[in-house]
Amino acid sequence: MSTTLPIYKYPKLRARFESKLKAHFETETKLKVSREFRYYCNLYNYTIIPEYLNPHANITKHFRTKRYDKTFLFYLSMHPSSDAIDKMMESPYFCVNVDGLILNTNPNIGPLLELSFEYNKFNSHHWKWMCTYSSNPAVMEFLNNHIDKIDWKSLSANPSAIEIIKRNLDKIDYISISANTHPEAISILERNLDLYFDDFCWLRISANPSAIEIIKRNLDKINYFAICTNTNPEAISILETIIDGLIQNRNIPSATQDISHIDLLLNLISWRSLSENPAAISLLEKYADNVVPHELLKNPNAMNILFDLDYQAMSKARTKLLQDELMEQAFHPSRVSKRLDYYCENGGDLADFEMLY
């Protein structure tokens, strides 16, 4: 059976969105269009990966045939299974790929980290990556054992490194820790607001969803551009109040107001960031003309705006399809011909048959 296209509740809004999206791509460079196109293609396409990349698969069965393959050793080192850890422990110098090992989530990789350090396999990029992104307790313990190798600017922003941070308050970077979402990191910030803070710190705090209490107590210091990326609903509520006030003052000028200053503040609002912010849906609905369409596609909470289906209209369209197909089957020439033959063979008249149909 054939199907109908989706029917949307807000066809005008969707059409406006599509036209804005098309216009955006037409004005961008070919390189940018190509990059965006590949991004969305990759977003919705599935790819088939080798079996040994599956974290649930038995990766060690490929060891005999792929042990000299650098790509395989990378994924072996990254694999969190106990079998992979045991296989690497048999020959850590040849089997461990540090690029993969620092991505491993298994909490028992500590000995492999220490052996790789003894074999001088780490470089500055490895230390920086571990400090910035790792949440593995084994990696945190490894970093604690090598304090002199830590990149404090990177580590200060890592919520998983809070215990190391607390023991080394004299080494932390306050610009980086301003982005740390751990509650104890927020406490450290609150105790040092008057000592170390500058505009760069407030930029990070404005974007930090865990620092909402600091933001509410320091509205005069927040960064308008950065708070647009804050995923805390309270932060977006504060921003909405600010935008409403600015627009109201802009529309009702007075002798004491500087219109150019208001316009400057409004231009600091990043609608690109707000368009992909999951917490900003109500604000986007209120100021739909400012939405950046290709960024809105990345917003998981925007689907009910762009793709809200009209199920009643779809049901009627589907019923009409069934009706049309039923009529096609019931009045197919072959069926009508058989019925005519039966009618005539049993004494019926052709003229009467035409009147029946």
N, C-alpha and C positions, 0 to 999 in steps of 0.2 A: 504494500500500500504506500502511496506517495505521502509525503509529509509537507506541512506548511512551514514557512519561515517564522521565527519568533516575532510576536507582536508586543511592542513595548508600551508601557503606560504613559511614558513621556516621549513621544516620537519627536516633538519639536526640540526638546533638550538634547536628545540623542543626535538628531540631525545637526544641531548647532555644534555639538562636540565633534562630530566627524568632520564637519567643514573646517573647524578651527585646527584640528589635527592635520588635515590635508594641507591647509595653508601654511602650517608650521613647517612641514616637511618640504614644501615647495620653496620656502625661503632659506632653508638651511643648505649648507654645502653638500656636495655629493658624498663626501667622506663621512659627514655626520649622519646623513640619511642612511648610508650603508651600515654604519655602526649601530644605529637605532634599529634598523630592520633586522640585523643579525641578532640583536638582543632579544627582540620579541619573538623571533623564530625559535631561538634557543629556550625561551621561557615556556613555550607551549609544546615543544617537541620532546619526545622521549628518545633516548639513545641506548643502544645495547652495548654493555661494557663486558670486558673479559671476566670470566668467572673468578679469577683470582683477585679482582678488585672488590668483590662482594664481601663486606665485613662478616657475614654469616657463613661464608663458605670455608671449606678446609683448604687454606692457602698452601699449606706445607706439602701437599701432594704434588705441587708443581716444582718443588725445590730442585729435584734431580735434573730436570730438563732446562730450568730457567735460572739456575743459581749464578750464572755469569751475566745475566741480563740486568742492567742498571735500573731499568724501569721496574722490573719485578722486585728487586731488592728494596727499592723505595717503598713499594706497597707492602712488602713483607715487614719492613721496619715500622710501618704505620699501622699494621694490622693488630687489633687489640686482643686477639685470642691467645690463650696460654700456650698453644702449640707453636705459634709464631715466636713467642718469647723464648721458649725452650730451644727452638731451632737456632735462633740468633745467639743464644748463650753458648752453643756448641763451638761456634767460630765467630766471635764478635768482631774481630778485626776485618774479616772479609765479608761478613754477612750484613753488618749494620750500616745502613745509610742514614746519616744524621738528619738529613732533610726530612725523611719520613719519621724517624724516631721521635723528634720533638713534636710531631702531630699525634703521636700515639696516646690514647686515652687510658691505657691499662695502668693502674697504680703501682704495678710491680716492675716498672722499667728502670727503677733507680740504679741497680747494678750495671745495666747496659749504658746508662748515661755516664756513670763514673769511668767505666772501661773506655768509652769513646773519648772522654776527656783525657785519659792517660795516653791514648793513641794520638792525641792532638788533632782530632777530627773537627773540632768546633772552630767557627770563625765568628766575626763580629755580628754578622747577620743572624746567625743561630741564636746568639745571646739576646739580641734585640727582639727577635720573634718570640722567644720563650717569655721574656719579660712583658711583652705587650699582650699576647693572646692566650697563652697556656693557662688552663685551669686544672691541670693534672697535679694532684698532691705530690707525686714523685718528682715532678719538675720543680715545684715550689721548694721542696726539701733540697733538691740539687742546687738550686739558686742560693738557698740559705747557706749551703756549704762552700759557696764560692762568691762571697759578697763582693770581692774586688772585681768580678767580671760583670756585675749587674749594670744594666743601663737604667739609671734611676728615673730618667725622664719617661721611659716607656713603662717601667714597673709601677710607677706612682698612679697610673690610670687603670691598673688591673685589679678588679675587685677580688680576685682569688689570691692576691698577694698581700692581703691586709695584715696578716701576722708579721710578715717581713717589714712592712711599712711601719707598723707600730713600734718595732724594735729599733728602727733607724729613722726617727723623726728628723734628725739633723741632715739627712741625705735626700729627703723627698723633694720633688719638683712641684711647687704649688700650682703652677699652670696645669700640669697633667693631672694632679690629684683632684682638681676642680671638676674633672670629667668622671671621676670614680663614683660608681653608683652604690658602693657598699655603705650601709648605715654608719659603720664606725669611721669610714673615711669622711662622711658628712660631719660627724662629730669633730674630727680633726679640723675641718674647714671652719666650723663655727667658732672654735677656740682661737683661730688665727686670722679672722677676717680683717682686723685692723692692722696686722703686722706685715703681711706679705702680698696683699691683694692689689692687682692693677687691672687695667682694662682687659687684658688677655685672660685673666682668671675669671672675670665676670662674663666674658664671652662663653667660656666652658661651663660655668655654673648655670647660665641661662638655658643651656641645652641639656642640662642634667635633670632627668625626671625625678631623681631621688632628692634633689636639693630644693624642692618646692617651698619648704618653710623658709629657707634663706631668701628665695626669690620674693616671697610675699612680704618679707620684712625690709626688702631693699628694692622697691619698685623703681626708684630713681636711678638705679645702677644697672638694670638689666639691659642686655643687648637685643634689640628688636629682631635683627637678622637671625641670631642664634636661637631665640626662644621659639621661632617658627618650626624648628626641628624637634622641640621638646614633645615627647609622647605622653606626658602627664596631662590628663584632661583639665586639671586645675590651672596648669600653665596656659593652656589654650583659652580657658575662660578669662584669665587675666589679659591675654592678648586681645581677645574679642572686645573686652571693655575698653581697652586702649584704642583700638581701631574705631569703635563706635564713637568715642569721644572726639577723636581727631577729625573724623568725617563730619560730625555735627558742628564742630567749631569751624571747619572749612566751609560748610554750607551757610553758616550764619556768622559772617565776619563782623568784627567790631573794630573800633579805633585802636584798641590795645592789642589786637592780635597781629601776628606776623604770618601772613598767608604762606610766604615762601618757606618759613621754618616748618609749618605744618606739612607742606608738600614734601619737604625733605624727610620728615619723619615717616610719612606714608610710603615714600620710596624705599625706606629701609626694610619694609615688610617683604619677606621672601615668599611670594605666592607659589613659586616653584617648589620650595620645601614644604609649604603647607599642603600643596596638592597631593603629595605622597605621604603625608602624616596621618596615620590611622585615627588619631585623636581629634582631628580637625574637621570631621565631616560636617558637623552643624555649622561651623564657620564657613565652609566651602559652599554649603547650600544657601547661606545668607548672602554670600558675595560670589555668585556663580560666574559672573562676567570676568572675574580675575583668575579663574582656574586655568592651570597650565595642563592641557589635555594629555600629552604623552607622559607627564609625571603622574597624573591621576590614575593611569593604567597600572601603576606600580602599587597603588593604595589598596590593600585587601578589603578595607571597609567601604570602598566606593562602588562596589558592584551593585548595591541596591539603588544607587543613583543612576548609573548608566544602563543597567540591564534588568530593571524591574519589569517583569513580564505581566502582560494583561491576560490572565488565565481564562477569563470569561470569553474574551474575543477569540483566543486560541481554541477554546472548546467549540465555539460556534463554527469556526473555520474547519475544524476537524470533522464535525458532524456533517458539514456541507460536502466534504471529501467523501465520507462514507455514503452519503445520499447519491452523489454522482456515480460512484463506483457500483452501487447497487443497481442503479438504473441502467448502467452500461451492461451489466451482466444479465439483468432481467429482460432487456429489450435488444439483446444481441441478435443479429439477423438469423443465426443458426437456430436459436431458440424459437424465434417467431415463425421460421419456416416449418419446424417440427409441429408447432402448435396449429399452424394453418392446415397441414396435411391431416392431422388428427381430427380437426374440426370438420373438414370437408368429407373425410371418410365416414364420419358418423352423421351425415345428412345435413350438415350446416351449409349455409349459403355464403359465398365470398363477400357479398355486399354487407351482410350482417357482421362478418368477421372484421371488416374494415371499420365499422362503427364501434365495435368493442375496443379496438386498439387506436 
